[in-house]
Amino acid sequence: MPKAGIHPNYSEVRVVCACGSNFKTRSTHKGDIHVEICSACHPFFTGKQKLVDTAGRVERFRRKYAKAEPAAK
């Protein structure tokens, strides 16, 4: 048992992700915890990669380097 008066209050909180997933955990944080990415939507855990294309930059990069010839060794 922890000593009284020297440890922070450790209680149950709800973690809410931007994808809509939520779960309960224990923390010293007061209130709900809001996160942008969790294990339900993170590419490392899901095995699916999402490319966020801002102003066509990913497509422009692919077109540019698709035309490039392999470097001579």
ChimeraX attribute file (.defattr): number of C-alpha atoms within 10 A of each C-alpha:
attribute: neighborCount
match mode: 1-to-1
recipient: residues
	/A:1	3
	/A:2	6
	/A:3	6
	/A:4	7
	/A:5	7
	/A:6	7
	/A:7	9
	/A:8	10
	/A:9	11
	/A:10	11
	/A:11	12
	/A:12	15
	/A:13	17
	/A:14	15
	/A:15	17
	/A:16	18
	/A:17	18
	/A:18	12
	/A:19	13
	/A:20	11
	/A:21	14
	/A:22	16
	/A:23	9
	/A:24	12
	/A:25	11
	/A:26	11
	/A:27	16
	/A:28	12
	/A:29	13
	/A:30	11
	/A:31	12
	/A:32	13
	/A:33	15
	/A:34	12
	/A:35	13
	/A:36	11
	/A:37	15
	/A:38	17
	/A:39	11
	/A:40	14
	/A:41	19
	/A:42	15
	/A:43	13
	/A:44	10
	/A:45	10
	/A:46	10
	/A:47	9
	/A:48	10
	/A:49	10
	/A:50	9
	/A:51	7
	/A:52	9
	/A:53	10
	/A:54	8
	/A:55	8
	/A:56	9
	/A:57	11
	/A:58	13
	/A:59	11
	/A:60	12
	/A:61	10
	/A:62	10
	/A:63	11
	/A:64	10
	/A:65	10
	/A:66	10
	/A:67	8
	/A:68	8
	/A:69	7
	/A:70	8
	/A:71	5
	/A:72	4
	/A:73	3
